[in-house]
Amino acid sequence: MKRTTLKALACSLCATLALVGGLALSGCSGTDPEEAIRADLTTNFDEVKNLDDEAIDELSEEMGSTGLEDYGIETADLIKSMADGFDYSIDSVTVEDDIATAEVTVTSKSMSELMDLDYDAMYEDLMAAVESGEVTSDEESINAWAGEYIMGLVDAIEPSEKTIELSYTKGDDGWELDDSSNNALAQIFV
């Protein structure tokens, strides 16, 4: 197994998780803009915070094949691991005319930690597993080992806090997130 395959696996994992973390907040309306925006944020972030098995299965089906199945990594297990420890707090909502800004502190795992993966150490661990007979040198056995190794790393990631600023603009259909805010949401797990 080449180190480039391990790097490709980590990159595939990150790309998959960017999709998982790609929250999309819907437009919100109401008489009190601050309350409407808080309600919108709460509804959408609670969907991630309170993921149940049914929602995880539905999300897994929507994602389809991720390419990680060859490594024995089930999308549902990946989603569960990434959502583990997710939390948020709405720190403030400021409304000025037709523009609103919400500051939200999010606690989540960051897949960027995998980008700093020590591939040499992983390769050495793999070679030790092959030498001990834990893993045979066939592709299926190596892929299964790599999948377990990567999932172990994902499970071990400690959630960290980051504060994001989300901008809403009042339109005909209520308050809507701008594109840069949607991009910030997509980066929660990255």
Short mmCIF file of the C-alpha atoms (twelve columns), coordinates in Angstrom:
data_MODEL
# 
_entry.id   MODEL 
# 
loop_
_atom_site.group_PDB 
_atom_site.id 
_atom_site.type_symbol 
_atom_site.label_atom_id 
_atom_site.label_alt_id 
_atom_site.label_comp_id 
_atom_site.label_asym_id 
_atom_site.label_seq_id 
_atom_site.Cartn_x 
_atom_site.Cartn_y 
_atom_site.Cartn_z 
_atom_site.pdbx_PDB_model_num 
ATOM 1   C CA . MET A 1   0.000   0.000   0.000  1 
ATOM 2   C CA . LYS A 2   1.413   3.344   -0.979 1 
ATOM 3   C CA . ARG A 3   1.318   6.473   1.147  1 
ATOM 4   C CA . THR A 4   -0.504  8.269   -1.664 1 
ATOM 5   C CA . THR A 5   -3.448  5.917   -1.148 1 
ATOM 6   C CA . LEU A 6   -3.546  6.894   2.522  1 
ATOM 7   C CA . LYS A 7   -3.513  10.567  1.582  1 
ATOM 8   C CA . ALA A 8   -6.310  9.975   -0.931 1 
ATOM 9   C CA . LEU A 9   -8.331  8.207   1.763  1 
ATOM 10  C CA . ALA A 10  -7.920  11.135  4.152  1 
ATOM 11  C CA . CYS A 11  -8.860  13.628  1.418  1 
ATOM 12  C CA . SER A 12  -11.940 11.571  0.487  1 
ATOM 13  C CA . LEU A 13  -12.936 11.511  4.110  1 
ATOM 14  C CA . CYS A 14  -12.604 15.279  4.369  1 
ATOM 15  C CA . ALA A 15  -14.612 15.847  1.199  1 
ATOM 16  C CA . THR A 16  -17.351 13.569  2.491  1 
ATOM 17  C CA . LEU A 17  -17.489 15.311  5.813  1 
ATOM 18  C CA . ALA A 18  -17.667 18.714  4.192  1 
ATOM 19  C CA . LEU A 19  -20.925 17.509  2.665  1 
ATOM 20  C CA . VAL A 20  -22.141 16.282  6.046  1 
ATOM 21  C CA . GLY A 21  -21.274 19.583  7.655  1 
ATOM 22  C CA . GLY A 22  -22.859 21.640  4.926  1 
ATOM 23  C CA . LEU A 23  -25.771 23.006  6.879  1 
ATOM 24  C CA . ALA A 24  -28.138 25.160  4.906  1 
ATOM 25  C CA . LEU A 25  -30.230 27.499  6.939  1 
ATOM 26  C CA . SER A 26  -33.562 28.338  5.442  1 
ATOM 27  C CA . GLY A 27  -35.167 31.731  5.206  1 
ATOM 28  C CA . CYS A 28  -37.046 32.917  8.255  1 
ATOM 29  C CA . SER A 29  -39.791 35.392  8.774  1 
ATOM 30  C CA . GLY A 30  -41.678 36.824  11.667 1 
ATOM 31  C CA . THR A 31  -42.573 40.081  13.260 1 
ATOM 32  C CA . ASP A 32  -39.489 40.331  15.462 1 
ATOM 33  C CA . PRO A 33  -36.392 39.855  13.256 1 
ATOM 34  C CA . GLU A 34  -34.117 38.864  16.150 1 
ATOM 35  C CA . GLU A 35  -36.550 36.201  17.353 1 
ATOM 36  C CA . ALA A 36  -37.086 34.907  13.806 1 
ATOM 37  C CA . ILE A 37  -33.336 34.598  13.199 1 
ATOM 38  C CA . ARG A 38  -32.737 32.923  16.581 1 
ATOM 39  C CA . ALA A 39  -35.566 30.480  15.835 1 
ATOM 40  C CA . ASP A 40  -34.086 29.698  12.410 1 
ATOM 41  C CA . LEU A 41  -30.616 29.126  13.858 1 
ATOM 42  C CA . THR A 42  -31.967 26.983  16.680 1 
ATOM 43  C CA . THR A 43  -34.087 24.830  14.380 1 
ATOM 44  C CA . ASN A 44  -31.237 24.161  11.988 1 
ATOM 45  C CA . PHE A 45  -28.406 23.678  14.472 1 
ATOM 46  C CA . ASP A 46  -30.617 21.441  16.630 1 
ATOM 47  C CA . GLU A 47  -30.990 19.132  13.630 1 
ATOM 48  C CA . VAL A 48  -27.252 18.459  13.805 1 
ATOM 49  C CA . LYS A 49  -27.057 18.449  17.591 1 
ATOM 50  C CA . ASN A 50  -29.920 15.971  17.967 1 
ATOM 51  C CA . LEU A 51  -29.230 13.632  15.063 1 
ATOM 52  C CA . ASP A 52  -31.079 10.384  15.586 1 
ATOM 53  C CA . ASP A 53  -30.581 7.087   13.781 1 
ATOM 54  C CA . GLU A 54  -33.393 7.818   11.325 1 
ATOM 55  C CA . ALA A 55  -31.877 11.182  10.347 1 
ATOM 56  C CA . ILE A 56  -28.422 9.621   10.054 1 
ATOM 57  C CA . ASP A 57  -29.752 6.867   7.800  1 
ATOM 58  C CA . GLU A 58  -31.588 9.423   5.654  1 
ATOM 59  C CA . LEU A 59  -28.476 11.575  5.356  1 
ATOM 60  C CA . SER A 60  -26.385 8.499   4.491  1 
ATOM 61  C CA . GLU A 61  -28.800 7.571   1.713  1 
ATOM 62  C CA . GLU A 62  -28.773 11.124  0.338  1 
ATOM 63  C CA . MET A 63  -24.978 11.087  0.238  1 
ATOM 64  C CA . GLY A 64  -24.907 7.783   -1.643 1 
ATOM 65  C CA . SER A 65  -21.603 6.086   -2.241 1 
ATOM 66  C CA . THR A 66  -18.687 7.955   -0.730 1 
ATOM 67  C CA . GLY A 67  -15.891 5.712   -1.946 1 
ATOM 68  C CA . LEU A 68  -15.033 4.946   1.660  1 
ATOM 69  C CA . GLU A 69  -16.983 1.680   1.660  1 
ATOM 70  C CA . ASP A 70  -13.931 -0.057  0.164  1 
ATOM 71  C CA . TYR A 71  -12.228 0.680   3.462  1 
ATOM 72  C CA . GLY A 72  -15.119 -0.665  5.534  1 
ATOM 73  C CA . ILE A 73  -16.174 2.827   6.576  1 
ATOM 74  C CA . GLU A 74  -19.941 3.144   6.690  1 
ATOM 75  C CA . THR A 75  -21.265 6.637   6.022  1 
ATOM 76  C CA . ALA A 76  -23.652 6.387   8.991  1 
ATOM 77  C CA . ASP A 77  -20.759 5.582   11.347 1 
ATOM 78  C CA . LEU A 78  -18.787 8.495   9.951  1 
ATOM 79  C CA . ILE A 79  -21.696 10.894  10.455 1 
ATOM 80  C CA . LYS A 80  -22.245 9.664   14.035 1 
ATOM 81  C CA . SER A 81  -18.592 10.139  14.861 1 
ATOM 82  C CA . MET A 82  -18.430 13.614  13.351 1 
ATOM 83  C CA . ALA A 83  -21.607 14.754  15.103 1 
ATOM 84  C CA . ASP A 84  -20.387 13.430  18.459 1 
ATOM 85  C CA . GLY A 85  -19.823 16.399  20.741 1 
ATOM 86  C CA . PHE A 86  -21.499 18.922  18.439 1 
ATOM 87  C CA . ASP A 87  -23.025 21.872  20.265 1 
ATOM 88  C CA . TYR A 88  -23.661 25.554  19.697 1 
ATOM 89  C CA . SER A 89  -24.711 28.757  21.376 1 
ATOM 90  C CA . ILE A 90  -26.225 31.828  19.776 1 
ATOM 91  C CA . ASP A 91  -24.123 34.590  21.287 1 
ATOM 92  C CA . SER A 92  -25.853 37.562  19.703 1 
ATOM 93  C CA . VAL A 93  -28.143 38.746  16.953 1 
ATOM 94  C CA . THR A 94  -27.873 42.353  15.809 1 
ATOM 95  C CA . VAL A 95  -30.418 43.804  13.404 1 
ATOM 96  C CA . GLU A 96  -29.898 47.088  11.553 1 
ATOM 97  C CA . ASP A 97  -32.492 47.891  8.916  1 
ATOM 98  C CA . ASP A 98  -32.469 45.032  6.359  1 
ATOM 99  C CA . ILE A 99  -29.196 43.470  7.529  1 
ATOM 100 C CA . ALA A 100 -28.753 41.184  10.529 1 
ATOM 101 C CA . THR A 101 -25.650 39.577  11.968 1 
ATOM 102 C CA . ALA A 102 -25.705 36.530  14.217 1 
ATOM 103 C CA . GLU A 103 -22.653 35.440  16.167 1 
ATOM 104 C CA . VAL A 104 -22.701 31.715  16.941 1 
ATOM 105 C CA . THR A 105 -20.159 29.661  18.865 1 
ATOM 106 C CA . VAL A 106 -20.009 26.133  17.504 1 
ATOM 107 C CA . THR A 107 -18.358 23.159  19.156 1 
ATOM 108 C CA . SER A 108 -17.490 20.498  16.587 1 
ATOM 109 C CA . LYS A 109 -14.856 18.087  15.434 1 
ATOM 110 C CA . SER A 110 -12.538 19.439  12.778 1 
ATOM 111 C CA . MET A 111 -11.481 17.180  9.943  1 
ATOM 112 C CA . SER A 112 -8.499  19.437  9.315  1 
ATOM 113 C CA . GLU A 113 -6.748  17.420  12.022 1 
ATOM 114 C CA . LEU A 114 -6.603  14.521  9.574  1 
ATOM 115 C CA . MET A 115 -4.773  16.705  7.095  1 
ATOM 116 C CA . ASP A 116 -1.901  16.769  9.577  1 
ATOM 117 C CA . LEU A 117 -1.880  12.970  9.702  1 
ATOM 118 C CA . ASP A 118 1.582   11.492  10.109 1 
ATOM 119 C CA . TYR A 119 1.532   9.202   7.079  1 
ATOM 120 C CA . ASP A 120 4.955   7.795   7.881  1 
ATOM 121 C CA . ALA A 121 3.741   6.670   11.324 1 
ATOM 122 C CA . MET A 122 0.580   5.230   9.783  1 
ATOM 123 C CA . TYR A 123 2.631   3.348   7.223  1 
ATOM 124 C CA . GLU A 124 4.918   2.023   9.971  1 
ATOM 125 C CA . ASP A 125 1.874   0.889   11.971 1 
ATOM 126 C CA . LEU A 126 0.553   -0.863  8.883  1 
ATOM 127 C CA . MET A 127 3.876   -2.598  8.260  1 
ATOM 128 C CA . ALA A 128 3.965   -3.713  11.910 1 
ATOM 129 C CA . ALA A 129 0.424   -5.091  11.539 1 
ATOM 130 C CA . VAL A 130 1.471   -6.963  8.395  1 
ATOM 131 C CA . GLU A 131 4.589   -8.351  10.091 1 
ATOM 132 C CA . SER A 132 2.579   -9.497  13.133 1 
ATOM 133 C CA . GLY A 133 0.058   -11.248 10.891 1 
ATOM 134 C CA . GLU A 134 -2.787  -8.989  12.007 1 
ATOM 135 C CA . VAL A 135 -3.058  -7.835  8.393  1 
ATOM 136 C CA . THR A 136 -2.261  -9.825  5.291  1 
ATOM 137 C CA . SER A 137 -0.669  -8.119  2.329  1 
ATOM 138 C CA . ASP A 138 -3.788  -8.397  0.157  1 
ATOM 139 C CA . GLU A 139 -5.647  -5.223  -0.753 1 
ATOM 140 C CA . GLU A 140 -8.877  -6.132  1.072  1 
ATOM 141 C CA . SER A 141 -7.086  -6.736  4.367  1 
ATOM 142 C CA . ILE A 142 -5.013  -3.564  4.041  1 
ATOM 143 C CA . ASN A 143 -8.098  -1.498  3.168  1 
ATOM 144 C CA . ALA A 144 -9.991  -2.876  6.182  1 
ATOM 145 C CA . TRP A 145 -7.051  -2.013  8.446  1 
ATOM 146 C CA . ALA A 146 -6.795  1.484   6.953  1 
ATOM 147 C CA . GLY A 147 -10.521 2.054   7.454  1 
ATOM 148 C CA . GLU A 148 -10.335 1.033   11.110 1 
ATOM 149 C CA . TYR A 149 -7.256  3.204   11.586 1 
ATOM 150 C CA . ILE A 150 -8.904  6.275   10.043 1 
ATOM 151 C CA . MET A 151 -12.178 5.767   11.958 1 
ATOM 152 C CA . GLY A 152 -10.127 5.467   15.149 1 
ATOM 153 C CA . LEU A 153 -8.570  8.831   14.343 1 
ATOM 154 C CA . VAL A 154 -11.965 10.401  13.581 1 
ATOM 155 C CA . ASP A 155 -13.422 9.008   16.822 1 
ATOM 156 C CA . ALA A 156 -10.477 10.427  18.773 1 
ATOM 157 C CA . ILE A 157 -10.804 13.989  17.451 1 
ATOM 158 C CA . GLU A 158 -11.753 16.282  20.305 1 
ATOM 159 C CA . PRO A 159 -14.435 18.842  19.481 1 
ATOM 160 C CA . SER A 160 -13.213 22.428  19.599 1 
ATOM 161 C CA . GLU A 161 -14.979 25.776  19.701 1 
ATOM 162 C CA . LYS A 162 -15.043 28.336  16.952 1 
ATOM 163 C CA . THR A 163 -17.110 31.462  16.602 1 
ATOM 164 C CA . ILE A 164 -18.728 32.182  13.270 1 
ATOM 165 C CA . GLU A 165 -20.515 35.287  12.091 1 
ATOM 166 C CA . LEU A 166 -23.582 34.760  9.948  1 
ATOM 167 C CA . SER A 167 -25.163 37.565  7.921  1 
ATOM 168 C CA . TYR A 168 -28.826 37.688  7.049  1 
ATOM 169 C CA . THR A 169 -30.486 40.004  4.549  1 
ATOM 170 C CA . LYS A 170 -34.175 40.792  4.583  1 
ATOM 171 C CA . GLY A 171 -35.813 39.888  1.312  1 
ATOM 172 C CA . ASP A 172 -39.326 39.396  0.011  1 
ATOM 173 C CA . ASP A 173 -39.516 35.937  1.622  1 
ATOM 174 C CA . GLY A 174 -38.056 36.934  4.985  1 
ATOM 175 C CA . TRP A 175 -34.519 36.826  6.354  1 
ATOM 176 C CA . GLU A 176 -32.033 34.840  4.283  1 
ATOM 177 C CA . LEU A 177 -28.383 33.940  4.797  1 
ATOM 178 C CA . ASP A 178 -25.899 35.455  2.393  1 
ATOM 179 C CA . ASP A 179 -23.459 33.305  0.385  1 
ATOM 180 C CA . SER A 180 -20.462 33.953  2.640  1 
ATOM 181 C CA . SER A 181 -22.502 32.750  5.623  1 
ATOM 182 C CA . ASN A 182 -23.473 29.585  3.798  1 
ATOM 183 C CA . ASN A 183 -19.754 29.048  3.113  1 
ATOM 184 C CA . ALA A 184 -18.979 29.562  6.813  1 
ATOM 185 C CA . LEU A 185 -21.562 26.913  7.684  1 
ATOM 186 C CA . ALA A 186 -20.035 24.508  5.205  1 
ATOM 187 C CA . GLN A 187 -16.711 24.864  7.025  1 
ATOM 188 C CA . ILE A 188 -17.950 23.937  10.509 1 
ATOM 189 C CA . PHE A 189 -16.412 20.454  10.352 1 
ATOM 190 C CA . VAL A 190 -13.338 21.475  8.376  1 
# 
